[in-house]
Amino acid sequence: MSERLKYVQFQFCGDADGSPLDHYCFIESRPGNVVAIGARYKNCEPNHLYELLLDPGDLRAFGRQCLILADLLEEA
């Protein structure tokens, strides 16, 4: 992973459940050219037992599957 991408992180919180609670997923870069993806509630500390480590190929495959599923949901 390049030094420029060493500390990349983003979070996503959807609104489909209509809940006022702060549940969100996060993705953050980790050493070794991988990212961690997991879920958190509000500002809790990360629980590494519930994180997945993905390399670039895994991350692309996950993204493609998310897009396919979104398309299927729109068609239903």
C-alpha positions in Angstrom: 0.0 0.0 0.0 1.4 3.4 -0.9 2.2 5.9 1.9 -0.5 8.1 0.5 -3.2 5.5 1.3 -1.7 4.4 4.6 -4.4 5.9 6.8 -7.6 5.8 4.7 -10.9 5.2 6.5 -14.5 5.9 5.8 -17.8 5.1 7.5 -21.3 4.6 6.1 -24.6 4.8 7.9 -27.8 4.0 5.9 -31.2 5.2 6.7 -33.4 2.3 5.5 -34.2 1.1 9.0 -35.5 4.5 10.1 -33.7 4.1 13.4 -32.2 7.1 15.2 -29.4 4.9 16.5 -25.9 5.3 15.1 -25.2 1.9 13.6 -22.6 2.1 10.8 -20.1 0.2 8.8 -16.5 1.2 8.5 -13.7 0.4 6.2 -10.1 1.4 7.2 -6.7 0.6 5.7 -4.4 -1.7 7.6 -0.7 -2.6 7.2 -0.1 -5.3 4.6 -2.1 -3.9 1.7 -5.5 -4.9 3.3 -8.5 -3.1 4.6 -10.7 -4.0 7.6 -14.5 -3.9 7.2 -16.8 -4.2 10.1 -19.8 -2.7 12.0 -19.9 -0.4 15.0 -22.4 1.3 17.2 -22.0 4.9 18.0 -18.4 5.6 19.2 -17.6 2.2 20.6 -14.2 0.8 20.3 -13.6 -1.6 17.4 -14.2 -5.3 18.1 -11.6 -7.1 16.0 -13.6 -10.4 16.3 -16.2 -8.9 14.1 -13.9 -7.5 11.4 -13.0 -8.9 8.0 -9.7 -8.3 6.4 -9.9 -7.9 2.7 -7.1 -7.5 0.1 -7.7 -5.5 -3.1 -9.2 -8.5 -4.9 -11.5 -9.3 -2.1 -12.6 -5.7 -1.8 -13.4 -5.5 -5.5 -15.4 -8.8 -5.4 -17.3 -7.6 -2.3 -18.1 -4.3 -4.1 -19.3 -6.1 -7.2 -21.6 -8.4 -5.1 -23.0 -5.3 -3.4 -23.8 -3.7 -6.8 -25.4 -6.9 -8.1 -27.6 -7.2 -5.0 -28.6 -3.6 -5.2 -29.7 -4.1 -8.8 -31.7 -7.2 -7.8 -33.4 -5.3 -5.0 -34.5 -2.6 -7.4 -35.9 -5.2 -9.8 -38.0 -6.9 -7.2 
